[in-house]
Amino acid sequence: MGNHTVEKIGGTSMSRFGELMKNIIIGDRKGNALYNRIFVVSAYGGVTNLLLENKKTAEPGIYGSFAAGDKNWLEKLQITRSRLIEINHEFAELGLDIEKADAFINERMNGAENCLRHLMQLRSFGHFHPSDYLPAARELLSSIGEAHSAFNSVDILCKHGVNAVLIDLSGWKDQDTGTMEETIEAHMGGLDFSKCMPIVTGYAKCAEGVMAKFDRGYSEITFSKLAVVTGAREGVIHKEFHLSTGDPRLIGADKVRTIGHTNFDIADQLADMAMEAIHPKASKAMELHNIPIRVANAFDPGNPGTLISRDYVSPVPRVDMICGRRDVAAIEVFDPEMVGQSGYDHRLLENLTKYGISYIAKNTNANTITHYVSTKSPGLKRCVRDIEQMFPAAQVTVRDVAIIAVIGSNMKLPGFLSRAASALSAAHINVLALDQCMRQVNMQFIIERGDFEAAQKALHSELVEREK
């Protein structure tokens, strides 16, 4: 285990780079205290949306238009180029060399434009299928955002007396491509972390294609791999908020508290509720190598945040977080012939597996099996149709619901479930179903979607605020 940390900074935070320097990168650190820290940077806020597609609205960016055969891809490329140069000028007051920064981004954008033009020529022949080259085009465009922010960060930090070193894992014009681990080892080998500050691109080119495997979650995979390969003592994820007992915008900032300490199992439970502290596939490698992860608020530097470690269990029963998902559909299969029939559930799950649908929760009794899945699941309607065809005697219904979860590393206290149910009842919220495993780290209440906010407030008031 090394003496250094690997720290990831998200895109929204990167757009506030001056504050980052003041809060976490430089602050009051001097001399050697600046080092033994490796920073993995994301693209500036909104940039990846322009390069690929809008993550929330799916509005096509350069890649989205190019993949669809829309001739507007070139116009969008020029709009994106202008935006990246505009971002450069926003950092002029921090000392960024604008001429160098503009030249860097123009070189990358020109290269991408030429590459896409050639691919358009290939497409016109008809012998080249889009599936052969679109994944590579997506990888190429993805890499530009992180290379841009990393280049600028190094230039600015050097102007402020930091021995920052650019580690560009994007593989720009690099013909040799190995695994991500090999790419990291090749770039990090020989660096003395006690004397320099590596600024690493969140995108890392690798033979398996990081976008193909992880899509927009790739920067956290790079963060994880980097921590494992270099033997970091701790990983730190800097966000714009604390990992709190509830949503401060809903519950109230004065009512929630920072979790402080939890374990990797709870991080997985949160991810299942779309409350990712870290990408589950990224956290697994760090968990196996016993590298703890700290989730901190980049704009509250005096607060240590929340430490996620492998073996932690709260010494006293408590709730870590109240959270939930409203993008949930309940697929209920009622079949009088189900009772005592071996393999019924297995056959039912074959349909979910066929369409790559993972369920969030599940209830079952003698004649009914209900799976709760994301409404965003691809092929959901076709999956339900196939279930109806496989079980013609069954009554299959799909209903929009919400799930509220009460999560904690130690909730083995008699009465927790009773108190939660009573709090919901007092708030006039009907529980449609509930789910809790014997390990008692996650109680899930299935409710009407319209009760989503009220349920979180009621549970937080009873199970968190009353315990202060």
N, C-alpha and C positions, 0 to 999 in steps of 0.2 A: 504494500500500500504506500502510495506517495505522500508527499507533504502538501500537495496542491489541491485546489478545487477546480471543477469544471462548471461554469456558470452560463446559463442560457438567458438571452434577452429577447423578448417578443417584439413583433413589428410595431405595435402601438407605442411601446416604450422607446424603441429606437428612434421614432420620430421626435422624441423629446430628449435628444442626446445630450444637450447642455445640462439638463437636470440629472441625467444618468451619471455624468462625470462628477457632478457635485455630490451626488448621493452615494453611489456605490463603486464607481471605477477609480476615481481619484480621491475625492473628499479631502480629509485631513491626513491621508496617507503620504508618507515621504520615504524616499530611498527604497530599501529592500522590502518595506511593508507594502509596496505597490504590487509586488510580484507573487509567484506561486499561485496565480489565478489564470485560467484559460477561459476566454469568453467566446461562446457560440452565438452568432448574431443572426436574426431573421431579417427579411427584407423590410423596408420601411412600410408603415401602415398603408394598406390599399394597393401596394405595388404588385403583389402576386395576383390580385384580382384583375389588374390591367393586363398582366402577362398571360394569364390563363383564362379564368372566368370568375365572376363574382361568387364568392363562397355561399352567400345567403340568397341572392336572387337568381343565380345561374346565368346572369347576363354575360354573353361571350366577350372575352378579351381578345388578345391577338390569337392565342391558340384556339379558342372556341370558334372564332370566325374562320381561321385557316382550316380546321378540321371539318367544318361544315361546307367547305368549298366557297365560302363567301368572299368575294373580291375585296371587301372592306378591311380585310386583315392588314393590308399595307397601310391604310389610313390609320387604323388603330395602333399600328407599330409606331407611326410618327407621333401620334398623340401621346403614347407612352414615353417615347424618347423625350418629348418636350416636358412631360411631368417629372421625369428623372432629373433632367437638367435644372428644372425649377427647384427641386428638392436640394440639389447641390447649392444653389444660391441662397437657400434658407439657412445654410450652415456657414455662410461667409463670415459672420461675426464670431464664430468659434475658431476661425483661423484656417478653414479648409482652403486649399489651393484650388480655386475654381477652374483654372485653365487645365490643370492635371486631371481633376475630377471629371470635367466635361469630356476631355479626350478619352478617358477610360471608358465612360459609358457609351460614347459614340463608337468606339472600336467594337464593343460588345454588341451594340444594336446593329451596326453595319454587318457584322459577321452573321447575326441571326437573320437579318433581311436577305443576305445573299444565299444563305442555306435554304431558307423557305422558298425563295424564287426557284432554286434548282429542284427542290422537291415538287413544286408546281409543274415544272417541265416533265418530271418523271410521271406524275399523275396523268398527264395528257396522253401518254402512250398506252395506258390501259393494261400493261403487263405488270405494273407494280400496284399491289393492293395497299390501301391506306393503312391497314394493320401492320404492314411491314415498316412504315416510316413515321407514323403519327406518334407512337410512344417515344421515339427518339427526339422528335420535334418538341414534345411536351417537356422532356428532360432538359433540352437545350434552353428553352425559354424560362423554365423554373429557376435555372442556375443564375440568371442575370440579376435577380433581385438581391440575393444574399451577397453576391460578389460586389455589387454596388455599395451596399451598406458597410461591408467589411473594409473595402478600400477607403471609403471616406473616414471611417472610424480610426483606422491606423494613421491616416494623414493628420487628422485633428489631434489625436493623442500625442503623436510625436511633437506637434507644435506646443504641447503643454508639458513637455519634458518627460514623457513616458516612453520607454523603449518598447514600443508596440511593434509586433511583427505580423504581417499579413499571411495567413494560411488559407490559400484558395484551394479548396477541395473540389471545385466545380469541374476540373478536368478540361478547361478551355483549350481546345486544339491539341489535347493530349491523346495520342493514338493508343497508348497502353492503358488498359483498364483492368484492375483486379477487383477483389472483394473490397467492401468498405473498410474492413480492418486493415487490409494491405495498403489501401490509399492513405489511411490515417497514419500508419506506421511510417510510410515513406515520407510524409510531410512533417511529422513531429519528431522524427529521429534526430538526435544530436542537439536538440534545443535544451538549454538550461532554464527551466521554468522559474528559477530563483533570480534570474537576471533579465528576463524578458516577459512580455505579456502577449501571448499569441491571441490574435483575433481571427476566429475560424468561421468560414462560411457555413451557414446552417444547411445548405445543400451540399451533398457529397456524391460525386459521380462514382458509380460502381458497376461491375459487370451485370449484376442482377437487376439494375435499374431501380433507384430508390423511389421514384414516383410510381412505378409499376407495382411496388409492394406496399407502399405506405401513403401514397398520394400526398395530400396537403399536411400530413403529420410528420413529414420527413425530418424537419429540423430537430425534433425531440429524439428521433432515432439517432441522428448524428451526435447529439449531446450525450446520449446513453453509450453509444459505441466509443466515443472519445474518452468518457470517464472510465470505461472498462479497460480499453487498450492501454491508457496511460497510468492506470492504477490510482485514480483519484481517491482522496480520503473522503470527499463529499461532493455531491452534485447540488447545485443551487439553481432554481428556476425563479427568475425575477418576473413578476406579473404586475399588473396595474391595481391589484387588490390583494387582500389577505384571504387565505383559506379559512373561512369563518363558519360559525355554527348555522348560519342561514344567509339568505340573500339580503345584504344590508339595504338595498333599494326597496325591498318589499317589507322586511321586518323592521327596519330602522337601524341606522348605524350605531345608535346608542344602546341597542338591545342585543346585538350579536357580539360574540367574542371570537378572537382568533383561536383556532383549535389548539395550536401549540405543539402537540406531539401525537402521532398516530402511527399506524403500520401499513405495509404494502397491501395487505388484504383489504383494509378499509379504502385505500386508494383505488383498488379494483371495483369495490362496491360503488364508489362515487362515479367512476367511469361508466358503469352500467346505467347510471342515472344521467348520463351526458354531462357530468360535472367533473371533467378530467382535470386532475391535478397534474398528471403526466400521461402521455399515450401508454396504454397498457403494455404494448409490445416493447416500449422503451424501458418501462420500469422493471420488467421481468429480468432483463440481463443484469441490471444494477442490484436487484434483490438477490439474485443467485450469487453475485460476487460480494454481497454484504456491503454495498456502497449506499449509505443513506442519502436521501434527497430532501433538501430544504426548499420549501415554497415561501418566498418572501415578497413583500410589496416594495417595488423599486422606489416608491415615493414616500416610504415611511422607514428610512434607513435605521432608525433607532430600535425598531421592533425585530426580534429574531425570526419571526414568522412561524411556520409549522415544519417540524422535522418528521419525515416519514422514514421509519427504520424497520428492520426485519422482525424483531422479536417484541416490540413494545406492546404492552397491554396496560390500559389505564389502571392504576392501583385502586381506584374507587369506581364503582359503576357510574357511568355518565353517558350522555349523548354527544357524539362528535358533530353531527350535522343533520339538519332537516332540509331535504331537497326533494326534487321530483321531476317528472317528465309529463308533459301534456300531449306529446306527439305519440300517443299510444292507441293501438287498436286491439280489442279483445276478440280473438277468433275462438268462438265457443262451439264445440261439437257435442251435441246431445244424441245419444244412440242407445235405445233400450237393449240392443244386442251386445253392448260393450261389456257388461258385467261378466267377470270371470274369463273373458276372452284374452288369452295370452298373445302378446305382440301387437295389440291394437295401437297402443301409443307409439310403438316403433314404426308402424306403417304410416301413422299420421305424421310423424316427424320426417319421414322420407320426403314429403312434399315441401316442408320448410327447407330442408337441406338442398333439394333440387334447385331452389331459387336463391340460395345463399342467405336465408332469413334466420337471424338469431333471435331467440325469444328472451325477454327481459324478466318475466315472471311466469308462473304456471300454477294452476289450481286443478285438482282432479277429485272426483268422487265415483260412485258406482257406475253412473251412466253419462257422466259429463267430463270432458277435458277442455280446459281453456288455456290458450297460450296468449300472452300479452307481448305484442311486437311493435316496433316502430312503424308509424304510418308512412315513413319515408322509405321503407323496405322496398327494394326493386322487385317487381313481379308479384306484388302482394295480391292483386286481383286474380292473376292467373293461378297463383297458389291456392286461393280459396276455391276457385273453379275446379282445380284438380282434386281437392279434398272432397268436394261434393260428388265428383265422378267416382272416386275410389270407395266412398261410403254412401251409396244411394239411399240407404234406409235412415241415414242420420239427418238431423236438423242442424244445419250450419248457419250460424249468425255471426255478423261482424258488427262491433259496436265501438264507437269512439269513447275513450275514457282517459283518465289521468292516473298516474301513480305517485303517491307521496311516500318517501322513504325516511325512516328514522334509523340512523346509522351510528354505530359506536364500537370501539374495540372491546368494550366490556359493558354489556347491558344485562348481565345475568343478575337481575334484581327482581324478586317477586313483586308484581304490581305494575311494571313498566307498561305492559300491553294493556292492562286495565285502565291505567291513567291516560294512555294515548287514545283509547276508544272513547273514554268518558269526555276528553277534551273535544273530540270531533262531534260527539253527541251534543255537548253544550253549545257548540257553534252551529247546530242544526244541519250537520253534514252526515249524509247517509253513507255508510261503508258498503260498497257493492261486493267486495271480496277482500281477503287479506292473505298475506304469505309471510311465514317466518320459519327459518331453518332452526334446528336444534342448537347450532352454534351461537345463536342469538346475537348476531352482529348487524342484522338488517331486518327491520320490520317494514313491510310494504303494504300500504293501504290503497286499494283500487277504489276510486271515487268518480263522481261525475266531473266532467271537464270544467264546468262552471264553478266548481268549488276549489279549484286549484290553489288560488292565492289564499283564500280564507283558511284552508286546511293547514297550510304551512304556518300561518300566523298562530293558529290555535295550538298546534303541536309545539312550536317553538316556545310559546308562552308557558305551557305546562311543563315541558320536559327540559328546557334550558334555562329560561329566565327565573323560574322558581328555585333552581338549584344554585343560583349565584350567592 
